[in-house]
């Protein structure tokens, strides 16, 4: 999961609940001081939330872009029902369209991180008109790598028999953050625990099935006349980087590899990631 390095909102941003035709969603909305060059909708990944984009908000606003990071249905501070059918890919894709429409600034630059990229792709394939461009950030052509598929299936099994707290403790024992040499600030560690407990179990089960079983839909996406961007770190555990390179070629997409970043370039190298996004959006808008 992405671990935001801090939790404070930048001065350019505010937190509120975005009212849409499909319910309310918790967002962080950052705006530039001057003219707005465009609006971006940032969709988080599996087990993630809007906080994963906190490091991007200030640099994107400084580049002149309004950036709105969202908790999807059943994610952290956005409510969701306790039934798995509510979290099919189609339902979540239609939520994204409703969020884009509610921003009321014309077509948005859509960014999906990891699972969020699969959902963003589904949204574009259903109806591309709400979007000005699509960036797939650390999100691949089909299901995640076999090892990650196995982990997703283990998580599904655990969530159907154990409490969220018991599953959290089991995950900490299996893969503690410090095992990879990471040091998580206490307030961030507490937030990660709280975010996990706030997320609806059926959301996790439904989306775990998606990342473990997603078909290759690259050809269909390539046929959509929308500017596309494949952005990743130099290393990725979910989708191998050569697979992302190949996907970008098949899409005819702009390709960005952020040096010294892994599965979450939004967290690992936010300044470089924001610069790449803004450059792509400028190009998509003909600047």
C-alpha positions in Angstrom: 0.0 0.0 0.0 1.0 3.6 -0.5 2.3 5.3 2.7 2.0 9.1 2.5 5.0 10.7 4.1 2.8 13.3 5.9 -0.9 14.0 6.6 -1.2 17.7 6.7 -3.1 19.3 3.8 -1.1 22.0 1.9 -2.4 25.6 2.3 -3.7 25.4 -1.3 -6.1 22.5 -0.5 -9.2 21.9 1.5 -11.0 18.7 2.5 -14.8 18.3 2.0 -17.4 15.9 0.7 -18.1 16.2 -3.0 -21.8 15.8 -3.8 -22.5 13.8 -7.0 -25.4 12.1 -8.7 -24.1 8.9 -7.1 -23.6 10.0 -3.6 -21.0 11.9 -1.6 -17.2 11.3 -1.8 -14.5 12.6 0.5 -12.0 14.6 -1.4 -8.9 16.8 -1.1 -9.2 19.7 -3.5 -6.1 21.8 -4.3 -6.3 24.9 -6.4 -3.7 27.3 -7.8 -3.5 30.9 -6.7 -3.8 32.1 -10.3 -5.6 31.0 -13.4 -6.6 27.3 -13.6 -5.0 25.6 -16.6 -7.1 22.5 -16.1 -8.6 20.1 -13.5 -7.3 16.6 -12.6 -9.2 13.8 -10.8 -6.8 11.5 -8.9 -8.1 8.0 -8.2 -6.2 5.9 -5.6 -5.2 2.3 -5.6 -6.0 -0.9 -3.8 -6.1 -0.4 0.0 -5.4 3.3 -0.7 -7.1 6.7 -0.3 -7.0 10.3 -1.3 -4.1 10.8 1.2 -1.8 8.9 -1.2 -1.8 12.0 -3.4 -1.0 14.5 -0.7 2.6 15.1 -1.9 1.3 15.9 -5.4 -1.2 18.5 -4.5 1.0 21.5 -3.9 3.3 21.0 -6.9 0.3 20.4 -9.2 -1.3 23.6 -7.9 1.9 25.5 -8.4 1.9 24.3 -12.0 -1.5 25.8 -12.5 -3.7 22.7 -12.2 -6.6 22.1 -9.9 -6.0 18.6 -8.4 -8.8 16.7 -6.7 -7.9 13.4 -4.9 -10.9 11.2 -4.0 -11.8 8.3 -1.7 -13.8 5.9 -3.8 -17.0 4.2 -2.7 -16.3 2.3 0.5 -12.7 3.7 0.8 -11.6 5.3 4.0 -13.9 8.4 4.5 -16.4 7.7 1.7 -19.3 5.5 2.7 -20.3 2.3 1.0 -22.7 -0.6 1.4 -21.8 -3.9 3.0 -22.4 -5.9 -0.2 -19.8 -7.0 -2.7 -22.1 -6.3 -5.7 -21.8 -2.6 -5.0 -18.1 -2.7 -5.9 -18.1 -4.2 -9.4 -15.8 -2.5 -11.8 -18.8 -1.0 -13.7 -20.2 0.5 -10.5 -16.9 2.1 -9.5 -16.3 3.4 -13.1 -19.6 5.1 -13.0 -18.7 6.7 -9.7 -15.6 8.2 -11.4 -17.8 9.7 -14.2 -20.1 11.2 -11.5 -17.1 12.7 -9.7 -15.8 14.2 -12.9 -19.2 15.7 -13.7 -19.5 17.2 -10.2 -16.3 19.1 -10.6 -18.1 21.3 -13.1 -15.1 22.4 -15.0 -15.4 20.5 -18.3 -13.5 17.4 -19.1 -10.9 16.4 -16.5 -7.5 14.9 -16.7 -8.0 11.5 -15.2 -5.2 9.8 -13.2 -5.5 6.3 -11.8 -2.9 4.8 -9.5 -2.6 1.0 -9.5 -6.2 -0.4 -9.1 -7.3 3.2 -9.7 -5.8 2.8 -13.2 -7.9 -0.2 -14.0 -11.0 1.6 -12.8 -10.1 4.8 -14.8 -9.6 2.6 -17.9 -13.0 1.1 -17.3 -14.5 4.6 -17.0 -12.9 5.8 -20.2 -14.1 2.7 -22.1 -17.6 3.2 -20.9 -17.7 6.9 -21.9 -14.6 9.0 -22.7 -16.5 12.3 -23.0 -16.0 13.4 -19.3 -12.2 13.2 -19.7 -9.5 15.3 -21.3 -6.7 12.7 -20.9 -5.9 9.5 -19.1 -2.8 8.7 -17.1 -2.2 5.1 -15.9 0.1 5.4 -12.9 1.8 2.1 -11.9 -1.2 0.3 -13.5 -0.8 -2.4 -16.0 -2.5 -4.1 -19.0 -4.3 -6.9 -17.1 -4.1 -8.7 -13.8 -1.2 -8.0 -11.4 1.9 -10.3 -11.3 1.3 -13.9 -10.2 2.8 -13.3 -6.7 0.4 -10.4 -6.1 -2.5 -12.4 -7.5 -1.8 -15.0 -4.8 -1.7 -12.3 -2.1 -5.0 -10.9 -3.3 -6.6 -14.3 -3.1 -5.2 -14.9 0.4 -6.6 -11.5 1.5 -10.1 -12.4 0.1 -10.0 -15.7 2.1 -9.0 -13.9 5.2 -11.6 -11.1 4.9 -14.4 -13.7 4.6 -13.5 -15.4 7.9 -11.7 -12.8 10.1 -12.3 -9.3 11.4 -10.6 -6.3 9.8 -8.5 -5.9 12.9 -7.4 -9.5 12.8 -6.5 -9.3 9.1 -4.5 -6.1 9.8 -2.4 -7.7 12.5 -1.8 -10.7 10.2 -0.6 -8.5 7.4 1.7 -6.6 9.8 3.2 -9.9 10.9 3.6 -11.1 7.2 5.1 -7.9 5.8 6.0 -5.3 8.5 7.1 -1.9 7.0 10.4 -1.9 8.8 11.3 -5.2 7.1 12.0 -3.3 3.9 14.1 -0.7 5.8 11.3 1.8 5.9 10.6 4.0 8.9 7.0 5.0 9.2 6.3 8.1 11.4 3.9 7.2 14.3 1.1 9.5 13.1 1.3 7.9 9.6 1.3 4.4 11.1 -1.8 5.3 13.1 -3.4 6.7 10.0 -2.7 3.5 8.0 -4.4 1.4 10.7 -7.4 3.8 10.9 -7.7 3.9 7.1 -7.7 0.1 6.9 -10.5 -0.2 9.6 -12.5 2.5 7.9 -12.5 0.7 4.5 -15.5 -1.5 3.8 -14.4 -5.2 3.7 -16.6 -5.9 0.7 -14.9 -3.1 -1.2 -11.6 -4.8 -0.5 -12.9 -8.2 -1.5 -14.5 -6.9 -4.7 -11.5 -4.9 -5.8 -9.1 -7.7 -4.9 -11.0 -10.0 -7.3 -10.5 -7.3 -10.0 -6.7 -6.9 -9.6 -6.3 -10.7 -9.6 -8.5 -11.4 -12.6 -8.5 -8.3 -14.8 -8.4 -9.1 -18.5 -6.2 -7.4 -21.1 -8.2 -4.4 -22.4 -5.3 -2.5 -24.0 -6.6 -2.9 -27.6 -10.0 -1.5 -26.7 -8.4 1.5 -24.9 -6.0 2.1 -27.8 -9.0 2.7 -30.0 -10.3 5.5 -27.8 -9.1 8.9 -29.2 -7.9 10.3 -25.9 -4.3 11.4 -25.0 -2.8 8.7 -22.9 0.1 8.5 -20.5 1.8 5.5 -18.8 3.8 6.6 -15.7 5.6 4.4 -13.3 8.6 4.2 -11.1 11.8 2.4 -12.2 10.8 -0.7 -10.2 7.3 -2.1 -9.7 6.2 -5.2 -7.8 2.6 -5.2 -9.1 3.3 -5.0 -12.8 6.9 -5.5 -14.2 8.2 -2.3 -15.8 8.9 -4.0 -19.2 5.2 -4.9 -19.2 4.3 -1.3 -18.7 6.7 -0.2 -21.5 5.0 -2.6 -23.8 1.6 -1.4 -22.8 2.6 2.2 -23.6 3.7 1.1 -27.0 0.4 -0.7 -27.7 -1.5 2.4 -26.6 0.6 4.9 -28.5 0.9 6.6 -25.1 3.5 9.0 -23.7 5.8 7.0 -21.3 7.4 8.4 -18.2 9.7 6.4 -15.9 10.4 8.2 -12.6 13.9 7.4 -11.4 14.4 6.2 -7.9 10.7 5.5 -7.5 8.8 2.2 -7.1 5.1 1.4 -7.2 4.1 4.8 -5.7 5.9 7.6 -7.6 3.3 9.9 -6.2 4.9 9.3 -2.8 8.5 8.4 -3.7 9.2 11.3 -6.0 6.2 13.7 -6.0 8.0 16.7 -7.5 9.2 14.7 -10.5 5.8 13.0 -10.9 3.9 16.3 -10.7 6.2 17.8 -13.3 5.7 14.8 -15.7 1.9 15.0 -15.2 1.7 18.8 -15.8 3.9 18.5 -18.9 1.7 15.8 -20.3 -1.5 17.8 -19.6 0.0 20.9 -21.2 0.8 18.8 -24.3 -2.7 17.2 -24.3 -4.2 20.8 -24.2 -2.0 21.9 -27.1 0.2 24.2 -25.1 
